[in-house]
């Protein structure tokens, strides 16, 4: 019994929430470290709560911190949808089967909005697990409408920003809807499938390539920031976050240029 409390505390610390947020001087700061689950209903709920706070405090600038984000599921689409008011092509996933069939991107089935509940998830599961089994598809933003912070968004990335988080960074750069600050991402965006191979072991094999809406392959190249800014040991030991400071400075400059 004496050891149960420390162990529980250690487990709780290890299972940190994938989304946290704060507001300072009118700047909304949203940090997302992963996109758990196929759709991530819990994360979408927490994101909705964060946006309600940002709206209540009339935040007109946003820092989206994706440093050390390991990627994950489709909830990343909601973040990309927050960057633009309308519906736009994010990119497309292409399997070897889709490539061999020589399908153009415009022929691939599309996901244009995220399901709002587990019940709405069923048609999507049937469509992409039974009908479109080769997992080639297009992704679009959801058309969520205008936000106060549009045109005044900074995206933080680093060499540990992977997978779906890299898709967000690439979309932000291609559409020029956010200023990307940090270091180049690693270029690890291949989609994979898990196969049971006995006992508790699984074999994970890459089966899809991800292309941006401009037909760019991120794998192996990563996403280069607009403004390079790495952290240093000296800054960390003194309690400073140089990329965050740079993001705040960039936002101040954007704000001054946009509003006389």
C-alpha positions in Angstrom: 0.0 0.0 0.0 2.9 2.4 0.8 4.2 2.1 -2.8 0.8 2.5 -4.6 0.7 6.3 -4.4 4.1 7.0 -5.9 3.5 4.4 -8.6 0.1 6.0 -9.4 1.7 9.4 -9.6 4.4 8.1 -11.9 1.8 6.6 -14.2 -0.3 9.7 -14.2 2.8 11.8 -15.1 3.7 9.4 -17.9 0.2 9.6 -19.4 0.2 13.4 -20.0 -2.7 14.8 -21.9 -1.9 15.1 -25.7 -3.4 18.7 -25.8 -2.8 21.6 -23.4 -3.5 25.3 -23.9 -2.9 28.7 -22.4 -3.5 32.4 -23.1 -1.0 35.2 -22.5 -1.3 38.8 -23.7 -4.0 37.9 -26.2 -2.0 35.1 -27.7 -3.5 31.7 -27.7 -1.0 28.9 -27.2 -2.0 25.4 -28.2 0.4 22.5 -27.6 -0.4 19.1 -29.1 2.0 16.2 -28.6 0.0 13.4 -30.4 -3.2 12.5 -32.2 -4.3 9.4 -30.4 -6.9 7.0 -31.8 -8.3 6.6 -35.3 -10.3 9.8 -35.0 -9.4 11.0 -31.4 -12.8 12.1 -30.0 -11.3 13.0 -26.7 -8.7 15.2 -28.3 -11.4 16.9 -30.4 -13.5 17.5 -27.3 -10.5 19.1 -25.5 -9.7 21.1 -28.6 -13.3 22.4 -28.6 -12.9 23.5 -25.0 -9.6 25.3 -25.8 -11.2 27.1 -28.7 -14.1 28.2 -26.6 -11.6 29.8 -24.1 -9.7 31.5 -27.0 -12.9 32.9 -28.3 -14.1 34.1 -24.9 -10.8 35.9 -24.4 -10.9 37.2 -28.0 -7.5 35.9 -28.9 -6.4 37.3 -32.2 -3.1 35.4 -32.5 -2.2 31.7 -32.2 0.9 29.7 -31.6 0.4 26.1 -32.5 3.2 24.1 -30.8 3.8 20.7 -32.5 7.4 20.1 -31.2 7.9 16.4 -30.4 4.5 15.5 -31.7 4.7 11.8 -32.7 1.7 12.0 -35.1 -1.3 9.7 -35.0 -4.9 9.7 -36.4 -7.4 11.8 -38.2 -7.8 14.4 -35.5 -4.9 16.2 -37.2 -7.4 17.2 -39.9 -9.2 19.4 -37.4 -6.0 21.4 -36.7 -5.4 21.9 -40.4 -9.1 23.0 -40.7 -8.5 25.7 -38.1 -5.8 27.2 -40.2 -8.1 28.2 -43.1 -11.8 29.2 -43.3 -12.7 27.2 -46.3 -12.4 23.7 -47.6 -9.1 22.9 -49.3 -7.2 19.8 -50.4 -4.6 18.8 -47.8 -3.0 16.0 -49.7 -3.5 12.4 -50.5 -2.4 8.9 -49.4 -1.3 6.5 -52.1 -0.6 2.8 -51.7 1.3 0.7 -54.2 -2.0 -0.8 -55.4 -3.3 2.7 -56.1 -0.1 3.7 -57.9 -0.2 0.5 -60.0 -3.7 1.3 -61.0 -2.4 4.6 -62.2 -5.2 6.5 -60.5 -4.9 10.3 -60.5 -5.3 12.1 -57.1 -8.7 13.5 -58.3 -10.1 9.9 -58.6 -9.3 8.9 -55.1 -12.1 8.7 -52.5 -12.1 11.7 -50.2 -12.6 12.5 -46.5 -14.1 16.0 -46.3 -15.1 16.1 -42.6 -14.5 14.2 -39.4 -17.3 12.1 -37.8 -18.9 13.9 -34.8 -19.5 10.7 -32.9 -18.7 7.0 -32.8 -22.0 6.3 -34.5 -21.0 8.5 -37.4 -17.6 6.7 -37.5 -19.3 3.5 -38.7 -20.0 4.5 -42.3 -16.4 5.8 -42.5 -15.1 2.5 -41.2 -17.2 0.5 -43.7 -16.1 2.8 -46.6 -12.4 2.5 -45.9 -12.1 -1.0 -44.4 -14.4 -2.9 -46.7 -14.9 -0.8 -49.9 -11.6 1.1 -50.3 -9.3 -1.4 -48.8 -6.1 -0.2 -50.5 -6.1 2.9 -48.2 -5.6 5.4 -51.0 -7.6 8.6 -50.3 -7.7 12.4 -50.3 -8.0 14.6 -47.3 -9.7 18.0 -47.2 -10.1 20.7 -44.5 -13.6 20.9 -43.1 -14.5 24.5 -43.9 -15.0 25.7 -40.3 -15.2 29.4 -41.2 -13.2 32.4 -40.2 -11.3 32.7 -36.9 -10.0 35.8 -35.2 -6.4 34.5 -35.4 -6.4 33.7 -39.2 -3.4 35.4 -40.8 -1.7 35.6 -37.4 -0.6 32.0 -36.7 2.9 30.6 -35.9 3.6 26.9 -36.1 6.4 25.5 -33.9 8.2 22.3 -35.2 11.4 20.5 -34.6 13.3 17.4 -35.6 11.0 15.3 -33.4 7.8 16.5 -35.2 6.6 13.4 -37.1 3.9 11.9 -39.3 0.6 13.7 -39.1 2.2 16.7 -37.4 4.5 17.0 -40.5 1.4 17.0 -42.7 0.2 20.0 -40.8 3.5 21.8 -41.2 3.6 21.0 -44.9 0.0 22.2 -45.4 0.8 25.5 -43.5 3.8 26.1 -45.7 2.1 25.3 -49.0 -1.0 27.4 -48.3 1.1 30.1 -46.6 -1.4 30.2 -43.7 1.1 30.0 -40.8 4.7 31.1 -40.3 6.7 28.0 -39.4 9.4 28.4 -36.7 11.9 25.8 -35.4 14.0 23.2 -37.1 13.5 20.9 -40.1 11.2 18.0 -39.4 12.6 14.4 -40.0 10.4 13.4 -43.0 8.7 10.3 -41.4 5.2 10.3 -42.9 4.7 6.8 -44.4 1.5 5.2 -43.4 1.8 1.7 -41.9 -0.3 -1.3 -41.0 0.1 -3.7 -38.0 0.1 -7.4 -38.4 -0.2 -9.9 -35.5 2.7 -12.4 -35.8 2.1 -14.5 -32.6 1.9 -14.0 -28.9 1.9 -10.3 -28.1 4.1 -9.4 -31.0 3.1 -7.2 -34.0 4.9 -6.5 -37.3 4.5 -2.9 -38.6 5.0 -2.4 -42.3 4.8 0.9 -44.2 2.2 0.6 -47.0 1.2 4.2 -48.0 3.1 7.3 -49.1 1.8 10.8 -48.3 1.7 13.6 -50.9 0.8 17.2 -50.3 -1.9 19.0 -52.3 1.0 20.1 -54.6 2.1 16.5 -55.2 5.2 16.8 -52.9 6.5 13.8 -51.1 7.5 14.7 -47.5 9.1 11.3 -46.7 12.8 11.6 -46.3 12.9 15.4 -46.8 10.8 16.8 -44.0 9.4 20.3 -43.8 11.8 23.3 -43.6 10.7 26.2 -41.3 10.3 29.7 -42.6 12.5 30.9 -39.6 15.2 28.6 -38.2 15.4 28.6 -34.5 16.8 25.8 -32.3 16.9 25.7 -28.6 20.2 25.6 -26.7 21.3 23.9 -23.5 22.2 27.3 -22.1 18.7 28.6 -22.8 17.0 25.5 -21.4 19.1 25.6 -18.2 18.1 29.2 -17.7 14.5 28.5 -18.2 14.1 30.1 -21.6 12.4 28.7 -24.7 14.1 30.3 -27.7 11.7 29.0 -30.4 8.7 30.1 -28.4 10.3 33.6 -27.9 10.9 33.7 -31.7 7.3 32.7 -32.3 6.1 35.6 -30.1 8.4 38.0 -31.9 7.2 36.9 -35.3 3.6 37.3 -34.3 4.3 40.8 -33.1 5.9 41.6 -36.5 2.9 40.1 -38.4 0.5 42.0 -36.2 2.4 45.3 -36.9 2.4 44.7 -40.6 -1.3 43.8 -40.8 -2.6 46.6 -38.6 -1.3 50.1 -39.2 
